[in-house]
Amino acid sequence: MIFHEAWRDGQQGVFPHIHLPLHVNCFAAASCLGHDIEDEKNRLLGDGLVPVSSALGEARGYITRLGFPLDNLWVAGGISHLGLLNHPQVLHQVQSWVLVNSPD
C-alpha cells in the first residue's frame, strides 16, 4: 500500500496513533444491514458501504484505533448507510448524546 508520508511512522511504515481532539466529546454511530449486531458477518458487511469496525474507528491493518470512549459508541441493526441519515433510531441516539452532554 502507498501512504502519504505525513501518515507514516518513519521506522515501521504504519499509521501513528491518531488522537481525537482534546476537550471535545467525540461520538461514533455505525450500523449493520443485518439485525443481529453481534454477528461477525453482519459487522463485516456493516451498513453495506462501511464495516462497523471502520465506522467506530477501531484498529485494522495499518490503521490504529481512534480511541472513542466505549460509552460514546453506538451500533444499530437493520439500517443501511444512507438510512443512517434520517432513521428515527439514529436521531434518538444523537439527541441523547447532545442532551447528556449539554450544560444545564
Secondary structure, DSSP 8 states (H G I E B T S, - for coil): ----GGG--TTT-S-------TT----EEEEESSS-TT-HHHHHHTTSSS-HHHHTT--BTTB------GGGEEEEES--TGGGGT-HHHHHHHHHHHHHTS--
